[in-house]
Amino acid sequence: MRSARTRIATLVAALSLAGAAPVAASASHEETRAVAAKSCSSGYTHAVISGSHKCLRRGQFCSRGADRQYHRYGYHCHKRDRRGNYHLT
């Protein structure tokens, strides 16, 4: 009897995983569409910084810890003002 229970449990687990796969695939497809719909005004550059979509422009406040990510889009987060805040250059 144990082998029958084991088979049933395995079958139920396999069916539940098979049912979850299409849901995960459709979720990633919709996420792709949402990324494509994001746009920035003229003079700004669309970027993904620390997982968030941003519209970048020279002079804006920036996060010093994400400097390497800004480099991908042609910006640097090096300039500090009197208060110690960093800005894009």
C-alpha positions as CSV (number, residue, x, y, z in Angstrom):
1,M,0.0,0.0,0.0
2,R,2.8,2.4,0.6
3,S,4.0,2.2,-2.9
4,A,0.5,3.2,-4.1
5,R,0.4,6.2,-1.7
6,T,3.9,7.2,-2.9
7,R,2.8,7.0,-6.5
8,I,-0.2,9.1,-5.9
9,A,1.8,11.7,-3.9
10,T,4.3,11.9,-6.8
11,L,1.6,12.3,-9.4
12,V,-0.1,15.1,-7.4
13,A,3.2,16.9,-7.0
14,A,4.0,16.6,-10.7
15,L,0.6,17.9,-11.7
16,S,0.9,20.8,-9.4
17,L,4.3,21.8,-10.8
18,A,3.0,21.4,-14.4
19,G,0.1,23.7,-13.6
20,A,2.4,26.4,-12.1
21,A,4.7,26.5,-15.1
22,P,2.3,28.4,-17.5
23,V,1.5,30.9,-14.7
24,A,5.2,31.7,-14.2
25,A,5.7,32.0,-18.0
26,S,2.8,34.4,-18.5
27,A,4.0,36.6,-15.5
28,S,7.4,37.1,-17.0
29,H,5.9,37.9,-20.4
30,E,3.7,40.7,-18.9
31,E,6.7,42.0,-17.0
32,T,8.6,42.4,-20.4
33,R,5.7,44.3,-21.8
34,A,5.7,46.7,-18.8
35,V,9.4,47.4,-19.3
36,A,8.9,48.3,-22.9
37,A,6.0,50.7,-22.1
38,K,8.2,52.9,-19.8
39,S,9.6,56.0,-21.6
40,C,11.3,59.2,-20.6
41,S,10.9,62.8,-21.8
42,S,13.4,64.2,-24.2
43,G,16.7,65.0,-22.7
44,Y,16.5,62.1,-20.2
45,T,17.9,58.6,-20.5
46,H,15.9,55.5,-19.4
47,A,17.9,53.3,-17.0
48,V,17.4,50.5,-14.5
49,I,19.2,51.4,-11.3
50,S,19.1,49.0,-8.3
51,G,16.1,47.3,-9.9
52,S,14.0,50.4,-10.4
53,H,13.3,52.2,-13.6
54,K,14.7,55.8,-13.6
55,C,14.9,58.7,-16.1
56,L,18.4,60.1,-15.7
57,R,19.7,63.5,-16.5
58,R,23.0,65.4,-15.6
59,G,22.8,67.2,-12.3
60,Q,20.2,64.9,-10.6
61,F,20.8,63.4,-7.2
62,C,22.3,60.0,-7.3
63,S,23.2,57.1,-5.1
64,R,27.0,56.7,-4.7
65,G,26.6,53.0,-4.1
66,A,25.1,52.5,-7.5
67,D,27.9,54.4,-9.4
68,R,28.8,51.4,-11.5
69,Q,25.2,51.0,-12.7
70,Y,25.2,54.7,-13.7
71,H,28.4,54.1,-15.8
72,R,26.4,51.7,-18.0
73,Y,24.3,54.7,-19.2
74,G,27.2,57.1,-19.6
75,Y,26.8,58.9,-16.2
76,H,29.0,59.2,-13.2
77,C,28.0,59.7,-9.6
78,H,31.1,61.6,-8.3
79,K,30.2,65.3,-7.9
80,R,29.5,66.3,-4.3
81,D,27.8,69.6,-3.4
82,R,28.4,71.6,-0.2
83,R,26.0,69.4,1.8
84,G,27.7,66.2,0.7
85,N,25.0,65.1,-1.7
86,Y,26.1,63.4,-4.9
87,H,24.9,64.4,-8.4
88,L,25.2,62.9,-11.8
89,T,27.8,64.2,-14.2
